[in-house]
Amino acid sequence: MLGRASGSFVVHAPPLSGTTQFVDAVGRRRPGPTLLVAATMGVARTPERAIESVASVVDCSPTESGSTGAVASPGDLTAASMPATEFLAATDRPVLAVDSLSTFLYYADDAAVFRFLNGLSAHVRRRDGLGLFVMTPGAHDDRTVHTFTQVVDGRIELERDRVRVEAADDAPDGCHDR
């Protein structure tokens, strides 16, 4: 279903629900390359088979030793957004997957993460791409979830046995499956 979709979506997914495999499956169905912004496990601890379609990774995740990957901290949203923006500017119909907005919200304030999401969503739309921004249900109050859902074109509910896509009522043209 998302193989031809464009726009940005918040993906509501409980822990261990297979979000990385979901991103890989979507990426394999799309013509453009996939960028994974990893804020949870990091690329070193992600099984290769789960990210076969991923062309590039921005690793923002803390490692077990306390040091971090390519970006100094999940709280450094400028450092995370720069390579993502460069990737999006250089590609047509890209997939941008942020594996955990919830992690970014833990390390940075809501307003900064809102600007981060808003900026990346705008770049995704300009390139006729697909943005997937994962949030953990129950980790945030209703106000926070509502605030972040306003920035995107719809919501995806990822469950163990199904995927439900809901486009926003006021979504701009082109965000629906074509």
C-alpha positions, 0 to 999 in steps of 0.5 A: 500500500505505501509503495506509491504513497507520498507525504509524511506519516507518524507511525504509532508502534509499540516496542518490539513490533518490527518497525525496522522490518516494516521500514525495510519492506516499504523501502523495497517497494519504492523506487527511491532510496531509503535513509534511516535515522537511527535513534534507538539501537543504532546500525551496529546492533541492527540485523542486516536483513532488517535493513537491506533496502536502506541506502544510508543511515544517520546513527544518533543512538547511544551505544552501550559504552555510553558514547554515541554513533555518527551524531554526538547525541539524539539531542543534537537535532541539528547534527541529525538533520544536516545529513538527512537534509542533504540526502533528501535534496540529492534524491527523488522519491526518497523514503526517510525513516526516523526510528524513534521520535520518542527517543528524540523527545527524551533527549530534546525539548518538544519545540526543537523536535517539532521543528526537526519533524516539520523541516524534514517533512517539508523536504520529504514533500518537496522530493515527492518522498515518504516520511515515516516517523515512529512514536511509541504509543503510551510514551507521550500524553495526548497533547504531545501526540496531537501536536506532532500529528498535525505536522504530518499527512497521516498516521500509521498504526503498526500492530503485530498482524496488520498495518492501518493507514489513516490520512489526515482530513486536511492532508495536502494533495498527493499524500494519499496512495495513488 
